[in-house]
Amino acid sequence: MNIQIREIKNDYDEICAVKSFLYDQIMKEYGIGPTPEFHYDIEGLEEYYISPKRNNFYVAFCGGKIVATAAIRFYDKDYELFRGVYSKEDTASIWRLMVDKDYRRHGLARKMVNEMEEFAKKEGYKRIYLHTHRYLEAAPAFWDSLGYEITIQEDDYDETNHMVKNLV
């Protein structure tokens, strides 16, 4: 399997292909279509990932086909739980790690995370925040295996695990 990972280009056709891949994956994993409340960053890929210097969006290709995505950006959530804990200056956050089902279990997600972690270190971030959901069967063990620690485990409808990894 010849997989190439690279940063997304600021190219209309590539951006459209990435959006299509993401919405397809979201439909397959979560059973929902585009929802502005949750997918505003997908519609604004340029604004959220391409234009800001300390943000990035990665795409994995097998041949010309998109098989995975992963994004990293400065922490910009406003969770009351973390006010005063994380800031956009010292904390990056992971978004949109999606791997096509046919390409899972080959270390691709791990490679994507490594790319993001190296980028975060280069940009001077001290830690990376993410949240995932316990109902995603492999997710908690995957993130744990990469050194991400649960900081808060919510009993909300999404079974949210908030996780962090210190980079320094």
Beta strands, then each sheet from edge to edge (+ up, - down):
strand 1: 3-7
strand 2: 56-62
strand 3: 65-74
strand 4: 91-99
strand 5: 127-133
strand 6: 149-153
strand 7: 160-166
sheet 1: 1+ 2- 3+ 4- 5- 7+ 6-
end
